[in-house]
Amino acid sequence: MIKYKMSLRVKRSNRKFSGIVRLIRRDELPQLLALYHHLNPVDAPLPADDVLQSIWDKILHDPRLYYVVADLANQLVATCNLTIVPNLTRGARPYGIIENVVTHPDYRRQGLGTQVLHYALALAWEQQCYKVMLLSGSKREETLHFYEKVGFKRRLKTGFIALPPEEL
């Protein structure tokens, strides 16, 4: 497990905030879901609270799933999740998949997304991953450049996505 926390200094409206990048805690699910609203404002409805909490508990107890957050004064303002996938190629080294990268709009362009992704990548490298993949639905050059600055490479491979027939 990663043994450090990244410190943050964010300047907003001439005020400085101190924060930290770390793994999420169980009681922060409502804040995570609020952040996800900025990622997908018209997402499908969530299941009942008891079902949702059961899913969340399964996620938190899975040693291959990591939810990384930027915490500013106990407010989650950026996140991503990393999945470590066991593998039988590349010397049986695992690979990582990063999904659901989002920063609250009020805190964008301040390095928070970068710090969250760096933390996730550090977790993956510590787990001996031979690569980490990230898909983005964005076509905005600014967003794609952001991922390149963090260390992701475009055009090394081609990504494909299959959707269930009812979603086509």
N, C-alpha and C positions, 0 to 999 in steps of 0.2 A: 504494500500500500504506500502511496506517496506520503512522504514524511514532512511536507512543508505546506505552508499556505502562502499565497501571493498577496502582498499588500497593495492597496490601491489608493491613489490620491486623485480625486475628481474635482474639477473646478466647474461650478455651475452657478450662474447668476452672482458672480463675485464672491461666492461662498465656497469653502473647501470642505469636502466630505472625505472621511477616511473609511476605507472599506477593506474587504477581504474576498478572495476567491477561494472557494472550498466546496466540499461535497454537501449536498442538500440534507436537511433533517426531515424526519417523518412529519412533524407538525407544519411544515412549510408547503404542503400540497396546495392549499388555496392560493398562495402567492404564485406558485408555479403555474397554476391554471390561469391566473390573471395575466401572467406574462405570455402564455400561449395564445391568449386572445389577440395579442399584437402580431403574432405569427400567422394566425389563421382566424380572422374575425368571423367568418361564416362557416366554421367547422361544424361537424355533426354534433348533435346533442350528446352529452355524457350520460352514462347509466346512473341509476340510483346511487345515493351516497354510500350505502353499505357495500354495493358491488364495486364502486370506484375505490373505496378504502381497501377492499380486498385485493384489487389489482395493484394498488400502490404498495401494499405490504409485500406482495410477491416481487415487485420490482426492487424494493429496498433490500430484500433478502437474497437476491440473485447476485452472486459474486462477480458476474460478468457485466453487470450494468452499473454505470456511474452517471449520476446527474450532478453536473458542475454548475455552480451559481456564483454570481458576483453579488455580494451583500454590502449594501451601503446603509449604515445605521439601522440594521435589522429590516431593511427593505430589499427584496430580491429584484435586481434591475437588469440582469442578463443571465442567460443559461444556455447550455447545450447538453446533450446526453451522448455517452460513448458506450458502445457495445463491443466487448471483446469476444471474438469468434474463434474457438479452437479449430485447428487446421492440420491436415496431414501432408501438405506440401511445404516447400520452403524450409526444410529441416524441421517440420512439425511446429513451426512458429505460428502463433495466432495472428490475426489481423483485426483491425478496429474499424468501426463504422460510427461516424458522428452524424447525428440528426438533431432536428429541432433547435437550431441556433437562432436565438432571438435576444435583442436588447430593447428595453423599454424606449419608446421614441424620445422621451425627455432626456435620455442619457446616451444617445447615440453620438458617434464621432468623438468619443472621449477615451477610447482604448479598452473599454470593458469587454466587448466581444472578443478582441484580440487576446486579452488576458484569460478569459474563459476557455478559448480554444487552445492556448498554450498549456494551460493546466491539463486539459483533456489529452493533449498530445503527450505531455510528460507522463501521464498515467499509462498511456498505450506503450510508450517506449519502455517504461519500467516493467510492463508485462511482456516485454520482448516481441512486441508486434513487428512484423516485417513491413507493414504498410498500414495507413489509415485512410479510409475513403470517406468522402463527403459528397453528397449530391445536393445541388441547389436548383430550385425551381425558378430562380430569378434569371432574367435575361439582361438585367441592368449591368452595364459594364462596371459601374462603381462597386456593386456587390461582388462581382466576380474578381475584380482587382483586390478587394478586401481579402478574399480567401487566398489569393496568390501571395499577398504580403504576409499572411500568417504562415505560409509554407506549402500550400497545396498547389499542385501542378495541373494545368489544363491540358487536354489533348493527349495524355499518356495512354488512356484507355477510353473506350466509349461506353457510356452508361445506358442501360435500358431499364424500363419499368413496365411491369405487367400489372394490370388492374383487374379486379374481379369483373366478370361479364356485366353485372348490374350497374357498374360504375362507368362503363364505356359510353 
